[in-house]
């Protein structure tokens, strides 16, 4: 069997636009060269375990409304757009990362996703990580440690390999270096005015989830941070000095970077802090590379992510208030995706915390469609005007 036969392109490949065809060919070439590919969706996925298996962990496509009509042939319409988009890209074979992945790693972060993964498992091999509801009980950490170990064993079986502690430790060092590079870019936004636009920052971080080579992308992040710092020190000011400093928190921001982030910056603001689950509050957390039990250190690092699915989750609000102070924030905008009940309910606690600190707060509930763009423009403009 030839490589072409082993990794056929989708039946509808010729109908794709040029950029999508190029992405499919790039991933196909990676697979033909012997590359291992593991798809994932959530920040709770322990990427060091995937890296230690000699595989590349890539995010599933799920940030566009293009395929939602396809998804709604199977899924209910009143479901989170991220879930519908992810399933729509998979079922329509329009995402190269989903299409060519050896296995998809899912997680039980919310009811919608965990049931969607059951349907996704009919299309691709899928491994589900059972996430505890909290972190305060000893057994919850032990249970999560067991889940991370099960993932390690599943990948060992899939690829017929043995993942050693040395493999895990080396992977932790690579990921920690990448996280430090990300935080270096985030720190540039503490300048007054910030050294780069928030849209550039968000787009750069989003691209990291689709990179096959951790070290290569880390080098790009480090080079970009050095370049933007040098430009700022030379007097370049890409952001107006009077731009209002906005922290964006809430649901994953990838699908609404333009809808909210670019709108903020068109209306006289600048996003100085990205406080979603893949933003600074998560990337600032490192794995203890020198821990005696490196697998447990990896598990502990991920369980400490402050997502609204955890009960209680006061650490998220505490972290946001720390970011408000660090970045001298003028206002907080919380982005909540339609039907994301955990973030929507928790937004009440976030509003209390932020306004209790004397900072204006606004919640935007939205999806991936363009239907409410005008309303969002008006609300964001009014919000920034009040600052």
Secondary structure as the mmCIF struct_conf table of DSSP 4:
data_model
#
loop_
_struct_conf.conf_type_id
_struct_conf.id
_struct_conf.beg_label_comp_id
_struct_conf.beg_label_asym_id
_struct_conf.beg_label_seq_id
_struct_conf.end_label_comp_id
_struct_conf.end_label_asym_id
_struct_conf.end_label_seq_id
HELX_RH_AL_P HELX_RH_AL_P1 UNK A 3 UNK A 6
TURN_TY1_P TURN_TY1_P1 UNK A 7 UNK A 7
HELX_LH_PP_P HELX_LH_PP_P1 UNK A 8 UNK A 10
TURN_TY1_P TURN_TY1_P2 UNK A 11 UNK A 12
HELX_RH_3T_P HELX_RH_3T_P1 UNK A 13 UNK A 15
BEND BEND1 UNK A 16 UNK A 16
HELX_RH_AL_P HELX_RH_AL_P2 UNK A 18 UNK A 32
TURN_TY1_P TURN_TY1_P3 UNK A 33 UNK A 34
STRN STRN1 UNK A 36 UNK A 40
BEND BEND2 UNK A 42 UNK A 42
TURN_TY1_P TURN_TY1_P4 UNK A 43 UNK A 44
BEND BEND3 UNK A 45 UNK A 45
HELX_RH_AL_P HELX_RH_AL_P3 UNK A 47 UNK A 52
TURN_TY1_P TURN_TY1_P5 UNK A 53 UNK A 54
STRN STRN2 UNK A 55 UNK A 59
HELX_LH_PP_P HELX_LH_PP_P2 UNK A 60 UNK A 61
BEND BEND4 UNK A 65 UNK A 65
TURN_TY1_P TURN_TY1_P6 UNK A 66 UNK A 67
HELX_RH_AL_P HELX_RH_AL_P4 UNK A 68 UNK A 71
TURN_TY1_P TURN_TY1_P7 UNK A 72 UNK A 74
BEND BEND5 UNK A 75 UNK A 75
BEND BEND6 UNK A 77 UNK A 79
HELX_RH_AL_P HELX_RH_AL_P5 UNK A 81 UNK A 91
TURN_TY1_P TURN_TY1_P8 UNK A 92 UNK A 93
HELX_RH_AL_P HELX_RH_AL_P6 UNK A 96 UNK A 100
BEND BEND7 UNK A 102 UNK A 102
STRN STRN3 UNK A 103 UNK A 107
BEND BEND8 UNK A 109 UNK A 110
HELX_RH_AL_P HELX_RH_AL_P7 UNK A 111 UNK A 120
TURN_TY1_P TURN_TY1_P9 UNK A 121 UNK A 123
BEND BEND9 UNK A 124 UNK A 124
STRN STRN4 UNK A 126 UNK A 129
BEND BEND10 UNK A 133 UNK A 133
BEND BEND11 UNK A 135 UNK A 137
HELX_RH_AL_P HELX_RH_AL_P8 UNK A 138 UNK A 159
TURN_TY1_P TURN_TY1_P10 UNK A 160 UNK A 160
HELX_RH_AL_P HELX_RH_AL_P9 UNK A 165 UNK A 187
HELX_RH_3T_P HELX_RH_3T_P2 UNK A 188 UNK A 190
BEND BEND12 UNK A 191 UNK A 193
BEND BEND13 UNK A 195 UNK A 196
HELX_RH_AL_P HELX_RH_AL_P10 UNK A 198 UNK A 208
TURN_TY1_P TURN_TY1_P11 UNK A 209 UNK A 210
BEND BEND14 UNK A 212 UNK A 212
HELX_RH_AL_P HELX_RH_AL_P11 UNK A 214 UNK A 233
TURN_TY1_P TURN_TY1_P12 UNK A 234 UNK A 235
BEND BEND15 UNK A 238 UNK A 239
TURN_TY1_P TURN_TY1_P13 UNK A 241 UNK A 242
STRN STRN5 UNK A 244 UNK A 250
BEND BEND16 UNK A 251 UNK A 251
HELX_RH_3T_P HELX_RH_3T_P3 UNK A 254 UNK A 256
HELX_RH_PI_P HELX_RH_PI_P1 UNK A 257 UNK A 262
HELX_RH_AL_P HELX_RH_AL_P12 UNK A 263 UNK A 266
TURN_TY1_P TURN_TY1_P14 UNK A 267 UNK A 268
STRN STRN6 UNK A 269 UNK A 275
BEND BEND17 UNK A 276 UNK A 276
TURN_TY1_P TURN_TY1_P15 UNK A 277 UNK A 278
BEND BEND18 UNK A 279 UNK A 279
HELX_RH_AL_P HELX_RH_AL_P13 UNK A 280 UNK A 283
TURN_TY1_P TURN_TY1_P16 UNK A 284 UNK A 284
TURN_TY1_P TURN_TY1_P17 UNK A 289 UNK A 290
BEND BEND19 UNK A 292 UNK A 293
HELX_RH_AL_P HELX_RH_AL_P14 UNK A 294 UNK A 303
TURN_TY1_P TURN_TY1_P18 UNK A 304 UNK A 304
TURN_TY1_P TURN_TY1_P19 UNK A 308 UNK A 309
BEND BEND20 UNK A 310 UNK A 312
HELX_RH_AL_P HELX_RH_AL_P15 UNK A 314 UNK A 326
TURN_TY1_P TURN_TY1_P20 UNK A 327 UNK A 328
BEND BEND21 UNK A 330 UNK A 330
STRN STRN7 UNK A 331 UNK A 337
TURN_TY1_P TURN_TY1_P21 UNK A 338 UNK A 339
HELX_RH_AL_P HELX_RH_AL_P16 UNK A 341 UNK A 356
TURN_TY1_P TURN_TY1_P22 UNK A 357 UNK A 358
STRN STRN8 UNK A 360 UNK A 366
BEND BEND22 UNK A 368 UNK A 370
TURN_TY1_P TURN_TY1_P23 UNK A 371 UNK A 372
HELX_RH_AL_P HELX_RH_AL_P17 UNK A 373 UNK A 386
#
